[in-house]
Amino acid sequence: MFRGTKIVATIGPASTDFDILVRMIEAGVDVVRLNFSHGKAQDHIDRANLVRRAAAQCGREVAIMADMQGPKIRVGKFEQGKINLETGDKFILDAKWGENGELGNQERVGLDYKALPRDVRTGDKLLLNDGLIVLVVERILAHEIFTVVKVGGELSNNKGINRQGGGLTAPALTAKDMEDIKTAMSFQADYLAISFPKSATDMEMARQLANIAGEPFHHKPMMIAKIERAEAIPVLQEILDASDGIMVARGDLAVEVGNAAVPALQKRMIRMARASNKLAITATQMMESMIVNAVPTRAEVSDVANAVLDGTDAVMTSAETASGRYPIETVEMMAAICLEAEQSEYNKLDADFLNVTFTRIDQSIAYGALFTAHHLRVKAIVALTESGSTALWMSRHSIDTPIYALTPSTTTHRKAALYRNVRAYNLMQEGDSTAVLKQAEDLMVAKGIVKKGDMIVVTWGEPMGQVGGTNALKIVRVGEFS
């Protein structure tokens, strides 16, 4: 069955075996995420090459997303690897501890983020290890932050730190990120995910760096802003305008704004992304229990299904497929949940169109195709596209009709792997429009998508091969070009 919602899978030690990766792609992976928080540059290059080989083995194009680490707001390492903090304990976060090789102990630990003493105030709550440990700041003395433990627990090496309510000044792009962007462009990553952006400027800077690094390869990636800071919420529209999409990164975001605020924020962010013709990915702990269990919890099933019903373009796995025991089963289960949820969706296309204003010819053709397909109940919408923009615009609205992007561009083919309700195929589009329409029809029939007598809607641009030139729409009865 045609699945509209896409699956982004993080690969790691559990999934870098060629045969396992092939089976994951066959199970439904559309985009592979490379997490630059782990590994060296060559590791990512090797994994990107592995993804391309595995996708070729499956006869598919799979997009690659390079996810930047962002600022390391973490504690240092401990003498014994970890400590246990009890409620009421005194504990010091020391920005200078470790400069001479000292390791953390029961009294204090060093900081990777040296600016933390300048960013906090007396009474602030610091949340460590994804909020499982809560420290209250009692006083700051130079490079030392004196705290009392409000919620205790086990604290181990390099666990993250958040300030409740946000407010940390760490820049979104670090020196490491700038080098990693160059690495990602060396293998032409299709998507670049930027961690902890606080403003449109962060995304604009990242895009400029990526475009410069990709210039020798004639490659420009699509930019995804990971929304995980409290400061990003008030300026979400500006960040959206500067990006190609957003990731609802629920881990750090929940720590900063509180768990209870996240579900409503998720719905709002997905709604805003779709309204802005941008992409949305929902991430973090979607199938967390499948790291160790062969089946998900009922709550996780509902979580994935609700993200689909919210209109997300993609759902994402992290440790489930990177280091978990059941990477293939996780993808299979996620695909099944997406399909089931999509079948229950209410098609509200007409309501979406009530307040649409057309500002461009190609955009109006895209909307015209949706409206026509909805009312004539056609079998498929076929977008003959160079850049993929027409297919992207179409995918922003809920419709039962699948969208097929036929493109001569491999880059466009891969990027479309993330667009909801869009499946891409390669078509060279040689000749005049009549010849190309015949090629498109033949491809759709060969793939088993349509048969003689089916009705489809086709969009294209005259003259053929012109980027951003979609200006024609035709209702085609399959077989009329035979």
C-alpha positions, 0 to 999 in steps of 0.5 A: 500500500502507498504510505504517505508519511515517511520514516527517518531512521538513525543508523549506528552500530546496530544498523551499519551492517550492509544486509541489515541496512538493506532490510531496513530500507526494504521495510520502509526507511525513506531517509537515513540520519547520520548523527554527527554527535558520534564518530569521526568524519571518515565514519560518516563518509563511510556510512553515507557510501554504505547507504547509497550502496544499500539503496541501489541494491533495493532499487531506490533513492534514499535521502541522507540527513546529516544531523549536526551536534551543536553546542556541547552543554554537558558535564565532564567525566567522573572518576568511576564513570558515574555517581549517585546524587541524593535529594538534598546533596550539595553539588558543584558544577565547576567550569575549570575542573578538569583543566589539569586532568581532574575527574568528577567525584561526589562533590563536583564535576567539570563542564564542557560548556565553560560559559555556564556560570555566566548564564545562570542565576541564583534560584535557577533550575538546572536539569541534567540527563534529560531532566531526570536530575534537577539541581537548584542554583544556590550561588555562583562564585567565579567559575563554580556553580554551587547547587543543591539536589532537588531531584536525585539519581544516577549521573554519568559521564557527559550527560547534558545540561538544560536550564529550565526556561532556556536562556543559555547563550551557547551559539547554535553553530560550533567550530566542530559543526562548521567542519562537519558541514564540510564533511556532509557536503563532501558526500552531498547530504540531501538534508542538513539538520541544525541543532539548537537554533535560536533565530533565523540568523542561525539557519541563514548562517548554516545555509550559507556555510553549506552552500559554500561547502557544496559549491564544488559539487554543485550541491545545495542541501535542504535545511532542517531546524531542530526546535529544541530551545525555549527561545526558538518558540517565540520566533518559530515563524522566522526560523521556518522562513529561513529553513526548508523544514523543522524537526520537533525535537521533543527531548531537549525541548521538553526539558526546557519548556516542560513535558506537559507543553510539548504535545500542544507545541508539536501540533502547533509546529506541524500546523505552522510548517504545513501552512508555510509550505515547509517540512516537519519531522517528529522525533525523540522516543517514538518507539523507545521501548523497542531498543530492548523489546520486540514490540512497542508499548501501546502509548508509543503506537498512539504517539506515532499515530497521533504525529501522523494525524497531526500532519507530520511529513516524517516520524523518526527513530534514534537509538531504536535503530542506531543501537537497539536490538530490533532495528528492522522490526522497529521500521516495520512496526512504524510503517504499519502504524503510519499506514493504519493512521493514514487510513483513518484520516479525514480529508479536509482539502476543501477547508484548506483551500478556502483562504488560499491566495495564489501568488505564482503560476507554478503554485496555482497549477499545483493547487489546481491539480489538487483540487481537480484530483480531489473532485474527479477522484483520479488515481494519481497526481503526476508532477513532472518536475526539475526542482521538486517544488510543485510536488512539495506544494501539493504535499502540504495539503491532505488528500487521498490521491498519491502524488508522484514526482517524476524528475531527471534530477537525482538530487530532487529524487532523493530530497522528495523522499521526505515529502509526505504523500509523495513518491519520486521516480527518475524520468529523463523527460526527453522530447516535447510535452507529448513525448514526455507525457507518453514516457510518464504514462508508460512509467506509471503503468510499468510500475503497476501504479495505474492501468489503461482507463485510469484517470490521472492529473499531470503537471509540467512546464513549457518549455520542458526542462525549465526549473521553476516553470510549471505552467500546464495541467492536463487530465489524462485517461491512461492509454490515450497516448498509446 
